[in-house]
Amino acid sequence: MSRISSFILGAVIGGAVGATAAILLAPSSGENLRSTIVSRAEQIRADITHAAAERRAELERQLAALREPKTSA
């Protein structure tokens, strides 16, 4: 895994942990807390899906470039 993707993964995980801690430590009712956790989890899931799709597209472009026949000049 490259340094950039490791950094991005660490940032996503750190953000999720920080958001969870902030939600759990903030004063609010149980119902509000549950709905906030659900919406935040859905947002994190969407962010991860988006990041994975971008990474997959990047890797597919790299693979296509590697598969192109080399021409001698």
For each residue, the residues with C-beta under 8 A, 3 or more apart:
1: 5 6 9
2: 5 6
3: 6 7
4: 7 8
5: 1 2 8 9 55
6: 1 2 3 9 10
7: 3 4 10 11
8: 4 5 11 12 51
9: 1 5 6 12 13
10: 6 7 13 14
11: 7 8 14 15
12: 8 9 15 16 44 47 48 51
13: 9 10 16 17
14: 10 11 17 18
15: 11 12 18 19 44
16: 12 13 19 20 44
17: 13 14 20 21
18: 14 15 21 22
19: 15 16 22 23 40 44
20: 16 17 23 24 37 40
21: 17 18 24 25
22: 18 19 25 26
23: 19 20 26 33 36 37 40
24: 20 21 33
25: 21 22
26: 22 23
27:
28: 32 33 36
29: 32 33
30: 33 34
31: 34 35
32: 28 29 35 36
33: 23 24 28 29 30 36 37
34: 30 31 37 38
35: 31 32 38 39
36: 23 28 32 33 39 40
37: 20 23 33 34 40 41
38: 34 35 41 42
39: 35 36 42 43
40: 19 20 23 36 37 43 44
41: 37 38 44 45
42: 38 39 45 46
43: 39 40 46 47
44: 12 15 16 19 40 41 47 48
45: 41 42 48 49
46: 42 43 49 50
47: 12 43 44 50 51
48: 12 44 45 51 52
49: 45 46 52 53
50: 46 47 53 54
51: 8 12 47 48 54 55
52: 48 49 55 56
53: 49 50 56 57
54: 50 51 57 58
55: 5 51 52 58 59
56: 52 53 59 60
57: 53 54 60 61
58: 54 55 61 62
59: 55 56 62 63
60: 56 57 63 64
61: 57 58 64 65
62: 58 59 65 66
63: 59 60 66 67
64: 60 61 67 68
65: 61 62 68
66: 62 63
67: 63 64
68: 64 65
69:
70:
71:
72:
73:
